[in-house]
């Protein structure tokens, strides 16, 4: 059984996996950086010093500010969504390649088992045939 796993591991296109690993890692790092950066921006914006203007904003000005903040956040979320989708797509493609290779190896192992079983049956039949005739 260990030989089967060894063959499966050897059949993995490690050159493809290794060549795509930096892309996957960069995508994950970029996604993480954007999320961490956004969390830092939110805390910095809340702790910023108030403006010199003493007059409180009107309700309309406050609504415009809130709307602008929500639009900016929506755009950031869209960028993060696209990045996450690209990363998931890359991982899915690699997973699909690995599954195809394992499937192919499993099929080859079945055929090998059938061939070995057929050879053993032929050898057993020959041994029985020649073993039975030598007793006469």
N, C-alpha and C positions, 0 to 999 in steps of 0.2 A: 504494500500500500504506500510505503514511503517513496518507492520508485515512481509511482504515479504522480504524487505531489511534486517530486523533483522534476519530472517532465513538464508538468504544468507550469512550474515556476520558471523553468528554462525556456518555455515557449512564449512567455510574456515579452512583448516588444519593449524591453527595458530602455532601449535607445529613445523610443517615442515617449515613454513615461518620463525619462530623465530630461529629455529636451523640452517637454511641456511643463515640467515641475516649476521652473522659474516663472512662467506665465501665471500658473495657478497661485503660486506664492505671492507674486506681485499683485495679482488681483485681490487676494485675501488681505494683503497688507494695505493696499489702497482703500479697500472698503473699510477696514478697521480704522485707518487714519482719518477718513472722512467722518466716521461716526464719532471718534474721539474728539476730533477737531470741532465738530458741531456741538458736542457737549461742553467743550471749553468756551465756545463763542457765546452760548446761552448764559453761562455763569458770568462771563466778563461783561456782557451787556447789562445784566441785572445789577452788577456791582459798580457800574460806571457812575461817575460823579454827575449829579443833576446839573442841568443847564443853568445859566445865569438868569434866565427869564423867570421872574417870580410869579407872573400871572399863570394860573392853571390853564391847561389846554381846554378848549371847548369840546363839547361832546363830538362834534363833527371832526375836529382835528384828531381826537382820540380814535375815532372809528377809522379814519384814513391811516393812522399809524398802525393800528391793529391789522388792517387789511394788507398793508405793505409787508408787515412782518409775516403774516400768514402766506402771502404769495411767495416770499423768499423761502420760507420753510417748505412749501409745496415743491418748489423747483429743486431744492436740495434733496428732498425725498425722491423725486423723480430720477435724479442723477444716481442716487444710492440704489434705487430699484434697478436701473439699467446695469450698473456695475455688478450687483448681486446676480442678476439674470445671466450676464456674461460668464461669471464665475461658475454658476450652476451648470450652464451649458457646457463649459469646458470639462467640468468634472463628469457630467453625464456622458460626454463623448468618450472620455477615457474609460469610464465604467463599461460602456457598451463594447468597446474594443476588447477589454479584459474578459467580459462575459462571452463574446464570440470566440475568443481563443480557448477559454475553458470548455466551451461547448464542443469545439472542434477536437480538443484533446480527449474529452469524454467519449466522443464518437470513435476516435481512433483506438481508445482503450477497449471499447466494446468489440470492435473488429479484431483486435489483437487477442482478446479473450476467446472469441469464437475460433480463430485460427489455431490457437494453442490447444483448445479443447478438441478440435478436429484432428490435429497431429497426435495428441494423446490417444484418441480413439483408434487411429490407424496403427499406432505403435502397439497399443494394447491388443488389437485384433491380430496383428502380425505375431506378437508374442504368444497369444493363445493358439494361433494356427500352427506355428512352428513348435510350440511347447507340447501341444496335443499330439502331433504327428511323430515326435521323437520318442514317445512312449510306446509306439507300436513296433 
